[in-house]
Amino acid sequence: MTIRRPVRGTALLLAAAAMLAELPAGASPVAAVHDIVYVGARAIDPETGLDAKRNIAVDGDRIAAVSETPLKGRRVIDARSLVAAPGFIDIHSHATTHEAARYQAKDGVTTRLELEIGTWPISAWYDAKHGRELLNYGSSVSHTALRYFIQKGEGAAGLAALRDPMEKFGAEEAGEALSGAASQRLVALIEQGVREGAVGIGSGTQYAPGISRREMLDVTALAARTATCLFTHIRYGSLVEPDSSFEAVQESLANAAATGGCIHVAHINSMAMRDAPFMAALMRDAHARGVDITTETYPWGGSVDAVRSHFFDPGWEERWGVGVGDLQSRSTGKRLTQDEFDALRAGAADDGIIMHMNGEATIAALLRDPSVLIASDGGRIEGPNGHPRSAGTFARLLGHYVRETGTLSLVAALRKITLMPAQRLEFFVPAMKRKGRLQSGMDADIVLFDPATVGTRATYGDAARYSDGFRYVMVNGVLVIDGGKPVEGVSPGRPIFSKYKS
């Protein structure tokens, strides 16, 4: 038998600390009452490898506990049939409206970032969203928009065209190269945007043929110098040389290798078509050799394009690997005939189409690549004939490609939409170190879904449909989806800035 002597002062504190250390993980000597407790969820944390039944407590905007032991809460939610995961991070979203945010919330998204195209001015963009957003938000500074702004004389005409980050800019200006002085001004303004907190540099290179290879090298060098990342819609989408997707990927590889800069290539699926798995593997191998380059895909076979753009100049069938019958009108929802295509090319009305270019084999190969992230490339909800990726990217991944086809395991799929995007950004975006993880102390961006029913209802021709299966979606500790229904009157989204403003 051991006789314990009474302890006083420092000795008492040490004894108390020793007793606390002996408690089970997640236990408390005095049972705290948390704001919200989810009971009995299948908790999946891609970083630690946790995949087990847990109780999850939230206090304020942080996760307070992920515990095997019972927890007390002011509100207790039975989650025994649900999977709990970190909130999904969409690093390629053009969904700038509140309506689009509701669709994304119903798809499990808690953070949406406009990185491929970006915007300008950066401070004004963030200020306009302060206190008004359902989801966390951020933007890159737009290389493409700024060069247009400079070409317009940096006046009101240029600013007016920059209000929409997906503005495709005038064909005349897009085809112009910049002079030496204008190029220097461009780099200076991009750097200004980075230092105002922009999440990287966005470049819609294919939309502006006037961007020279030297200009792209200079912009990549700026990304290296400021320790940020260039997010690029590469120069070409084509299966054939010259001006092929392969050449465009090689340009990005060369620029990243030459400058030491970070490059992320947007939607390789819609730029390289059936060659996309090869391009992804090429970037994966380069990354393994120290070149900082990554890419993404979305789990749909079609892309959105404009019939009167240069994408459909003569020879387009061979370049894209499709024919007229693979084009679907966004006005009628029907596949085009040759006569309808010719009329659209010659006309002046709305000419938006969906081009169906990738089959299941190509999509599955991209999803299985361990280096490829998942992002939506979604935009506004544009009625039934819009692209279903805007409403149902992540539910399609979890429903079709995890549950129905077994292309990916649930853990692997969740990793691609939580931890991987967070880790891609966290070296220059401090907030990302607290996202993409289901751990105590992390941001309370949490999704809970039913793995048996999660799936997309949106499809081609019926695109404006909420996804199924997401029961609870929490942003910074505030429920935006509660019991499967959108919550009205809440705006918990916070700005995501780079290290220069965080």
N, C-alpha and C positions, 0 to 999 in steps of 0.2 A: 504494500500500500504506500502511496506517495503522499506525503504531507506538503501541501502548498502553503507558503507563507503569504500573509497579506502583502499587497503591492501598493505603492503610492507613487504619485507624480509621473515621471517619465516611464517608470516600470509599469504603471497601470496602462499607459497608452500603448506600450509595446505588447502587453498581454492582450489588450483589446484587438490590436492589429493581427496578432497571431490567431485569435479566435475567428476573426473575419476571414482570414486566409483559408481556414478549414471548412468554410461554408461551401455548399455546392455552387457551381457556376450559375450566375443569374439570381441567386438567393439574396435576401436582404435581412439583416437582423431585426428590422422593424418593417413590416410589410407596407410598402409604399402604395398609394392609390394613384394610378397613372391616368392620363387623360383618356386614352383608348387602349383597349387590349383585344387583340385577335387571338382566339383560343383554338389550339389544336390544328393549325395549318400545316401543310407540307411546305416547310420553309426551304427555299433553295437560294444559296449564296454562292455565286460562281467563283468568287475569289478564294474562299476558305474550303470550298468543296462540300459545305453543309448541304445535306439533302435528307431531312428528317422532320418528324413531328415536333413542332415548337409552339410556344406561346410568345406573342410579340407585343411589346408595350411601346407606346408613343407618348412622349411628353413634349408639348410645344411643337417645334419643327424638327425634332430629332428622334431617332429610335433610341428608346431607353433600355430595352432588354430584348434579347432573343433567347428564351429560356425553356428548359424542360420542366421547371417547377411552376406551380400555379401563380398567377399574377392577378392583382386587383386593379380594376379600372372603373372610372366614372361611367364609361360606356364599355360594355363587353360585347364583342361580336363573335358569334359561333362561326369558325372558319374550318371546321373539321373536314369538309368535303372539298376544300379549296387549296390551290397552290399559292403561296406567298412568295413574291420575288421583288427585286429592286424595280423601281419605275423605269420604263423603257426610254432610251435616249435616242432621238431621231436627229442625226447630224446633217440630214439633207431634207429640209422641209421648207417649202414655199407657202405654207399654210398660214397666212398672216391675219385672217379674220377670226372673230370670236366663234362664228358658226363652225369653221374648220377645226378650231381648237376643241370644240365639243365632240366632233367626230373622232379626233385623235385621242382624246381622253377615253372615249368608249373603245378605243383600240389599244389601250394600255400605256399611252405615251404620257410622260410627265415632264419631259424637257424636249423642246423643238428648237432646232438651230438652223438658220438660213446661212449656210456656209458656201454652197457652190457658186452662187451669183453674188450674194452680199448686198450691201446698200451703202448709201452715202447721202447726207453727212451722218456720221456715226452717232455723235452725241445727241443730235436731234431725233434720230430714230429711237434711241433708248428712252429719251425724255418723253416722247409721245406715248410710250407703252407703260410708263411707270404707274403702278397701282391698278392697272386695267386688265391684266392678263390672267387667263385661267391656268396656263402652263408656264413653266420656266422657259425663258427665251434668250436668244442671243443671235448675233449676226457677224459675219466677216465684213471687212471693208472691200468694196467692189472695185477691182481693177478695171473691169469692162466699163462700168458706169463712169468712173472717173476719167477715163481717156475720152469718152464722149463729152463729158462736162468740159474738159479742156478744149476739145475741138470746137465747142460751141461758144468759146470765149469766156467761160466761167461765169456766165450771166444767168438771168432768169430763165431763158429758154433751156439751158442745160439743166438747171435745177428742176424745172417742171417735169422733165423726162425721167428724173431719178426717183420719183415718188413710189413707183412700183418696182421692187427689186427684180422682177422677172421681165421688165421692159427689154425688148429685143433690139432697141436702138435703130437709128436710121441706116438703111443699107449703104448710103453714100458715105456716111461717117465711119461705119464699121469697116469699110474697105480701105480707109486711109491709114498710111503709116504716120507715126509721129516724128516731128523734127527733133534734133538734138536737145534744144531748149525745152520743148514740150515733154520729151522723155524724162528729163531731169525733174520737171515740175510734177509729172505723174508719180514718180518714185517718192517725192517729198510729200505729196498729198496722201498717198497710200500709207506712208510711215506715220503721218499725223493720225490717220484713222486707227492704226495699230496701237498707238500710244494713248488714244482715247478709250481703249479697252476692247476694240473689235476682236472677235474670236477668229483670228487668222485673216488671210487674204483670199477673196473669191475671184475666180477668173473664168468667165464664159468664153473661152478662147475660140471655139467654133463659131460663135455668134458674131465675132469681130475678125474677119479675115485679114484686116490691116495689122493685126498684132504680129510683129516680126519675131523671129526666133531670138534675136538679141534682146528684144523687149521682154520676152518670157524669161530669159536667163537673168536679166536685171531684176525682175520681180521675184524670182526664186532666190537670188542673192540677198534681196531685202528680207525675205522670210528667214534666211539663215542668220543675217546680221541682227535681227530683232528677236531671234529665238522663238519664232511663231511657225505657222504652217500655211502652205498654199493649197487651197482646195480648187481643183480645176476640172472643168468640162473640157476634155482634151480637144486638140485642134481638128482632128478628122474622125469621122465615123464611116469606115469603108473596109470591105473585105479585100479590095484589090489595090495594088500599087500602080502609079504613085498616089500620094495623099491617102495612105491607108491608116487604119487604127494602129497597126503595128508600128508605123513610123511615129505616130503621135505618142504612143507609150514610150518608145525609145527616146523621144525628145525629153519627156518628163524624167525618165531614168537618168539620162545624161546630165540634165540640169541639177537633179538632186545629188548626183555623184560629184559633179564639178564644184558645187557650192557648199555641200554639206547641209543643204536645206531640207526641210520636211515638205513632202508633197503627198496629198491624198487625191486620188483620181475618182471622180464621181461616176456612179452608175456604169460600171464597165460592161454590164449586160446590154445596155442600149447603145453603146459605142462600138463594141467589137462583135456583137451578135454571136454566131456559132463559134467564133474564135475566142470568145470571152474567157472560157476556162483556161486556155493557153496563156492569155495575157495576164490573168490573175496569178498563174503559176510563175510566170516570168517575174512579176513584181515580188512575189513571195520569195523567190530565190535571191533576187537582188537585195531584199531586206535582210535576209540571212547573212549576206555578205557585207552588211553595214550601210546600205543605201536606205535612207529613211523615206520609204514610199509604201503606201497601202491603197486599198481600193474597197469598193462596196458594190452591192447589188440590191435590187428589190425583187420579191418573189412573184413577179408577173411577167408574162411574155411579150407585152406590148409597150410601146413608147408613144409619147405625144409629140406631134410634129405639125408644121405648117406646110400645106401643099405648095404654096407659092414661094417658099424659101429656096435657097440654093441647094438644100438637101435633095430636092427632086429635079435637079437639072438633068438633062439627058444622060443616060447611063446609070440612073439611080437603082434600077432593079439589080444590076450586077453588084453595085457597091454595097447595097444593104442586104442582098440575098433574099429578096421578096418580090412579089408582083402586085399588080393593081388589086387583085382579089384579097390581098392581105391588109388592105387599107379599110378602116372603118370610119365612117363619118361621125363626127361629134355633134352634128346637127340632127341627124336622123337615126343614128345608131346602126345603120345598115352598111354592109360591105359595098365598096364602090365598084362600078363598072368602068370600062375604059372611057366611055363617053362622059360619065360624071367626073372622072378625074381630069379629063381635058378641059371640061367646062370650069372646074374649080381653078385650074392653073391659069386660065384666061380671064377669070372673073375678078370681082372686087369684094365679094361677100365673105362671111366667116368661112375660113378654110381649114379649121382645125380637124385633124384626123388622129386616130390611133393606128399605129403601124404594128402589126403582129409579126414579130421577127424571131422569137425564141420559143422553142419547144420545151417539153418537160425535161428532156435529157440535159440540155444546156443549163436550165435553171437549177436542176438538182446537182449538177457538177459544181456550179458556183457555190451553192449553199454548203456543200460538203467540204469545200476548201477551208481549212482551219484559220486562214488569215483574212478571209473576206468578211467584212462587216455587213449588216443589214440596215438599210435606210429607205425611206419611202419615196423621195422625190415628189411628194404629194403637194398639191396646191389647194386652191379654192374648191369648194364643193359646187360643181357646175351642173347639177341636175343629173338625170339618169344616164346621159351619154358621156359624162366625164370619165376620167380614168379611175378605176376602183382602188388604186393604190392610195388615194387621198383619204379614204375611209377605212380600208381594210388590209394594210400591209402586214401588221404584226399578228393579227388574228389569223390571217392566211398562213403565215409561217407556222404558228402553233397548231392550227387545226389541220390544214392540208398536209404540210410537209413534216410535221411531227407525228400527229395521231393517225392520219389516214394513210400516208405513204411510207412512213418510217425513214424518210430521207435523213433526218437528224434526230438525235435524242433530245428530250426536253431540256436537259441541262446544257447541252451544246448550243441549242437554239437560243436559250435565255442568255447565255454568255455573249452571243453575237449582238444582242440588242441592249445589254446593260453594261457589263464590265469592259468589254472590248472598246466601245466608243468612249467610255470614261477614261480608260488608260491611254487611248490615242490622243486625248486632249490634255491630260492632267499636267504634262510637263510645262505648259504655258497657260493653263486655265486652272487656278487653284481650287475652285469650287468642285471640279470633277473628282478630286480626291475623296470627296464625301458622297459621291453618287455612284450608282452602279453596284452597290454593295448592300446586303441585308445584314447589318451588324450594328451592335450597340455603338452609339455616338455618330452614326452616319445620318445624313439628311433623311427625313421621313417622307421620301418619295417611294411609295409602295403600291404594288398592284396585287390583287387577289382575284384569281380566275378559276373557273371550273374546267379542269382538263378534259372532261368528257363532252363539253358543249362548246368550248371556245372555238371560234371560227368566224370567217367573214361572210356576211350576207351580201356585201357589195360584189358586183360582177360587171362584166362588159355589157352595156345596155341597161343596167340597173345599178348604177354606181353610187347613188346617194343613199346608202343603207348603213345603219349602225352595225358594228360588229357584235357578235354574241359572246357570252361567257364571262365577261369582265364584271365582277360583282362589286368590287371596291377599288377605287383608284384614289390615291392620296398624294397631294402635292404640298410639300413643306408642312406636313401634319394636318392638312385640311382636306376633307373628303370632297372630291369633285364628282365622283361617281359613288353613289351610296345605294346598296341593294340593287345594283344594275341600272339605276336611273341617274341622269345628270342632276347635279345640285345647282339650283338657281342662286344668283346673287353673290357668288364667291369669286374672288380674284387673288388666289394665293401665289400666282406665278411670280418669280423673282428674276432679275436680270442675271445673265451669265456673262461675265467679263473676263478678259485676259488678265495676266499678272500685272499689267500696267495700271489697272484700275481696281483690282480686287483688294 
